[in-house]
Amino acid sequence: MDKVLLSFGHGYSAQALARLLLPQGFRIIGTTRDAAKAARLAETGIEPVLWDDDLAPALASATHLLSSVGPSEAGDPVLARHG
């Protein structure tokens, strides 16, 4: 079985986890709101996806989820968008 982690809000903590999981054969998809950060994530072996893009393909391929997006006053943006 393929191991695919979809990391919502791929920041500091998610990057630390990725450094442990990549050598174990995980494919890691990380979301970000910033195109420049997306390019930096790609350099580290993460498949970047911009938050405003269609996340359905990433969700469909994920075997594991990590949500490390900070909440707003309206609550958790991942749950608000994807339930």
N, C-alpha and C positions, 0 to 999 in steps of 0.2 A: 504494500500500500504506500502510495506517495504521502509524504508529510508536507503539508502546506500551511504555514502560519500566515493569517491575515492580521496585520497589526494596524489597528486604527490609532492614528496619532503616533507615528513612529519617531519618538523623541529619545531622550537620554536613556531611560530605563529599557525601552524596547530595543535600542541599539546594543545595550549590554547583553540582553537575552539573545539577540541575533548572533552575536559573536560566539555564543555557546552552541546555538542550534545549527548554524551553517555547516560546521564540520561534521555534524551528525546526519547530514543529508537533507535537511529541511530546505524547502523552497520558501522564501519569505517575501511576502508582498506587504509593503508599508505605505500607508496613506500620509499625505502631507498637503498643506494648503499652498506651499511655496514651490514654484518651479525650480528655483536655484537649489533648494534643499533636495528636491527630487533628483537632480543631477548628482549631487553628493551621495545620496543614498545608493544610486546605481553603481557608483564607483566602489562601494563596499559589498556589492553582491545582492543588495536588496532590489526587488522589482518595485519601483515607485509608481504610485497611482495618486493623481491629484484628487483631493476630497470632492471637488465639484464634478469630477468625471463620473461616468457610469460605473458603479462598483459591483453591479450584478455578476459580471464574469469572475471577478476576484472572490466574491462570496460563494459562487458556485463551485470554485475549485478548492476552497479552504477546507482543511480538515481540523484546524485549530484556529481559535480567535483570541486576540488580545485587544482589549480596549483600554488605552491609556490617554484618552482625550479628556482634558479638563472640562468640568461642567461649566455651563453659563448660568445666568440667572434663570433661564428657561428650563434648565435641567441638563441631562445627558444628551449631547447632540447625536451620538451613535444610536441610542435607543429611540430618539425622536425621529430619526431618518429611516431606521431599518427595523425598529420594533424588536 
